C-alpha cells in the first residue's frame, strides 16, 4: 500500500478503511495523553531535556513536545479553545479554585483536581433554577482567540490530523455542577430537572461548537469531546436513561458539528458502555474512545464483530494491567493483538485506554508506540 500522509491515514481509519499502518494518537485530546510524572520519566529514558508543558491544568495532563510526537510518528495534533476573558472563575487558595461554571475544585496529593462543590449541589431539583442561573458566556471572545491562526498553522503547514478538543460533554458537566450521585438520582426521581439541565448544557456546548467551527470548521479533521457513561462492571445508569435523556441532546451536538464542518466526531466514554453503543452510532458518532477493553462486555473481538462495520475504535491499549505491569515484549504482543482485532479491515486508531498513568514504565510506552509503527503495509 502506498505511504499515506498523517491526515490521510487518520481519516481513512476513522472512515473504517484500511491504512498503510495504524494511525497513532498521543496527546491529541485530554483523554489520550500522559501524566507529568510518567512523562518526565519518558523524557529521561529518551534523553529529552525540554520542559514539561501542562496542556490541561485541572486534569494536570501533559501536552507532549513536538520532538516526542515526531519520534513516535504520531498522526494527530490538538487544537484547543482558549480561556474565558470574563466570568466568575477565581482562586480560593493554593489548593482550591472555582471554575466559570461555578464548580469548586480541590487539588489532591497526586496533583490533579477533584470537584467538591457546585452551584446545584445543595439546591432543590427545580428546573427554574437552571433557567435563572448565571451560566458562562459561550460567546466570550477569549475562547476563540488565536483559534483560527492555530488551526491554519496546523492544517496548512503540516499534514497532521487536526483534532478540535471541545472538552467535556453534558453528563459529566451535569455531575460537576450538581454532584455525581445527585445527578444520577435526578435521572430517576427528578426527571424534569435532569432533562432541563442537560438541555441547557447542550445549548451552551452547541453554541461554543458553532462559534468555533464557523471559524475553523474547514481546517479541522476530528471534533472530540468526553462524556463518561460507564463503570468497570456496568453502565453508570440505565441504558434507557441514555436513550431518553442524553441521546436527544447529543444528536443535536453531533448535528451542529456536521452542519459547520466535515469533521469526524470522536466521543470519549469510559467503562462498560456496550448497551449504549447502538444509540451512539445512531447519533452519528464516527469513532469511540477509549475502548476500555478491561471493562465488562467490552471484549475487543466482540466490539469489532458487532459494531465494527459502523464505528471506528480509538484506544484499546490497556492501562490497568498491560502497560503498568507487563514486560516490553508482552506490551508489544498485546499491541499486535489489539491491532489485529480492532483494526482488522481498518477502523482503528492506536492509543491508550485513557491517559498513561504514574505506574507505567517508560520502556513500555516506547514498546507500545514502536509496535504500532512495525505494522506498515
Secondary structure, 3 states (H helix, E strand, C coil): CCCCCHHHHHHHHHCCCCCCCCEECCCCCCCCCEEHHHHHHHHHHHCCCCCCCEEECCCCEECCCHHHHHHCCCCEEEEECCCCCCCCCEECCCCEEECCCCCEEEECCCCCEEEEECCCCCCCCCHHHHHHCCCCCCCCHHHCCCHHHHHHHHHHHCCCEEEEEEEECHHHHHHHHHCHHHHHHHHHHCHHHHHHHHHHHHHHHHHHHHHHHHHHHHHCCEEEEECCCECCCCECCCHHHHHHHHHHHHHHHHHHHHHHCCCEEEEECCCCCHHHHHHHHHHCCCEEECCCCCCCCCCHHHHHHHHCCCCEEEEEECCCCHHHHCCHHHHHHHHHHHHHHHCCCCCEEEEECCCECCCCCHHHHHHHHHHHHCCCC
